[in-house]
Amino acid sequence: MRKLIATVFNYSLDGLLADEGIDFWKFCFDLPENRDPDDRAHLDFLQSAYAHAMGRTAYESIAKGMTTSTDHPFADILNAGRKVVFSRTLKTADWANTTIAAGDTTEEIDKLRLGGDGHIIVWGGVELWRSLMRLDLIDELQVSMFPYVAGEGTRLFDGVPRSYQLDLVSSTASSNGIVYLRYRRPR
């Protein structure tokens, strides 16, 4: 059965996501890791995904950037990869290899998980991450913790279960102070 891996990037020490337009957003995208991501292991992880799942807002934002990009390292991977958008309002998806999952979230995830090994990457957005946590569907959480106290932004874990144990799988620090954390949900 395929694992569902949520990737949380641009996350501050005080538990906030970098919302576009705030100082933390600028800080994150001024770092080389975000401007020009070239970590071979991370690119291989993205390339080997069975599917890339996202909510409507994340889909629209990522599609806009990747379909017009000629040099971003993620563009070829995402443009060619299988994408699933979780939305009850989106009627059509113009980005190649994209399907819309408009049914029951658990049933849609179960369909994606069946039929093989590997992983499904959940890019976001926040409402999708929270929904998947409430339904206890996430197998692994990968968090990029930035060396920054934001003071403003979106709280990722608002509205999720009060008790949500995770086991640390690995932690790796970059030269810029970003700590990459991998947590697994015990089953």
C-alpha positions in Angstrom: 0.0 0.0 0.0 1.3 3.4 -0.9 2.3 5.9 1.9 0.8 9.3 2.1 3.6 11.8 2.9 2.7 15.4 3.7 5.5 17.9 2.9 5.3 21.1 5.0 7.8 23.7 3.8 8.5 27.3 5.0 7.6 26.5 8.6 8.8 28.8 11.4 10.1 28.0 14.8 6.9 29.5 16.3 4.7 27.1 14.3 3.6 29.4 11.5 3.6 28.9 7.7 5.0 31.6 5.5 2.0 33.3 4.0 2.6 35.3 0.8 3.3 38.9 1.4 4.7 38.7 5.0 8.4 39.1 6.0 8.8 35.4 6.7 7.8 34.6 3.1 10.5 37.0 1.8 13.0 35.4 4.2 12.2 31.9 3.0 12.4 32.7 -0.7 15.6 34.7 -0.4 17.4 31.5 0.8 19.2 29.5 -2.0 17.3 26.3 -1.0 14.0 27.9 -2.1 15.2 30.0 -5.0 17.1 27.1 -6.7 16.4 23.8 -5.0 19.0 21.3 -6.2 19.1 18.6 -3.6 19.4 15.4 -5.6 17.8 13.2 -3.0 14.8 15.6 -2.7 14.4 15.7 -6.5 14.6 11.9 -6.7 11.9 11.8 -3.9 9.6 14.0 -6.0 10.4 12.2 -9.2 9.6 8.8 -7.7 6.2 9.7 -6.3 3.2 7.8 -7.6 1.1 10.9 -7.4 1.3 14.5 -6.2 -1.8 15.5 -4.2 -3.0 19.0 -3.4 -6.0 21.1 -2.6 -7.5 23.5 -5.1 -5.6 26.6 -3.9 -2.3 24.9 -3.8 -3.0 23.4 -7.2 -3.8 26.7 -8.8 -0.7 28.4 -7.3 1.7 25.5 -8.2 0.3 25.0 -11.7 0.6 28.7 -12.5 4.3 28.6 -11.5 5.3 25.2 -13.0 3.5 25.4 -16.3 5.2 28.6 -17.2 8.7 27.8 -15.8 11.5 26.9 -18.0 14.2 26.5 -15.4 12.7 25.5 -12.0 14.0 22.0 -11.0 10.5 20.9 -10.0 8.8 22.0 -13.3 9.7 18.9 -15.4 8.9 16.6 -12.5 5.5 18.1 -11.7 4.5 18.8 -15.3 5.0 15.2 -16.2 3.9 13.6 -12.9 0.4 12.4 -11.9 -1.5 15.1 -10.0 -4.7 14.7 -7.9 -6.6 17.8 -6.8 -8.9 17.5 -3.9 -11.7 19.9 -4.5 -15.5 20.0 -4.5 -15.6 23.3 -6.5 -13.1 22.8 -9.3 -14.8 21.4 -12.4 -11.9 21.2 -14.8 -8.1 20.8 -14.5 -6.0 22.2 -17.3 -2.6 21.0 -16.0 -1.5 17.9 -17.8 -2.0 14.5 -16.0 -4.3 16.0 -13.4 -7.5 14.4 -12.1 -10.0 15.9 -9.6 -10.9 14.0 -6.5 -14.3 15.4 -5.5 -15.7 12.5 -3.5 -15.2 11.4 0.1 -11.6 12.2 1.1 -11.0 8.8 2.8 -12.3 6.9 -0.2 -10.3 9.0 -2.7 -7.1 8.4 -0.6 -7.8 4.7 -0.4 -8.1 4.5 -4.2 -4.7 6.2 -4.6 -3.0 4.0 -2.0 -4.1 0.7 -3.6 -2.3 -1.2 -6.2 1.3 -0.9 -5.3 4.2 0.4 -3.2 5.7 3.9 -3.2 4.4 7.2 -2.0 2.0 10.0 -2.6 3.2 13.5 -1.8 0.7 15.9 -0.3 1.8 19.4 -1.2 -0.9 21.3 0.7 -2.7 23.5 1.2 -3.4 23.9 4.9 -7.1 22.8 4.7 -6.1 19.6 2.9 -3.3 18.9 5.4 -5.7 19.5 8.4 -8.4 17.3 6.8 -6.0 14.5 6.3 -4.7 14.8 9.9 -8.3 14.8 11.3 -9.0 11.7 9.3 -5.7 10.1 10.4 -4.6 9.4 6.8 -1.1 10.9 6.8 1.6 8.2 7.2 4.6 10.6 7.3 5.1 14.3 7.8 8.1 16.0 6.4 8.7 19.5 7.8 11.2 22.1 6.7 11.7 24.2 9.9 13.2 27.6 9.1 15.4 29.5 11.6 12.9 32.3 12.0 10.3 33.4 14.5 7.6 34.7 12.2 5.0 36.1 14.6 2.4 36.1 11.8 1.2 33.5 9.3 -1.0 30.5 9.3 -1.0 27.9 12.1 -0.8 24.4 10.5 -2.1 22.4 13.4 -5.2 24.5 14.3 -8.3 22.2 14.3 -6.5 18.9 14.3 -6.7 16.2 16.9 -5.3 17.2 20.3 -3.4 14.0 20.6 -1.4 13.2 17.4 1.7 11.2 18.2 4.6 11.2 15.7 7.9 9.3 15.8 11.0 11.1 14.6 12.6 9.3 11.7 15.4 11.7 10.8 16.5 15.3 11.2 19.0 17.0 8.9 20.3 20.6 9.1 21.3 22.7 6.1 24.1 25.2 6.1 21.5 28.0 6.3 20.0 26.6 9.5 16.9 25.0 7.9 16.2 21.7 9.7 14.5 19.0 7.7 12.4 16.8 10.0 10.8 13.5 9.1 8.1 12.1 11.3 6.2 8.9 10.9 2.7 8.2 12.3 2.8 5.1 14.4 0.3 2.5 13.2 
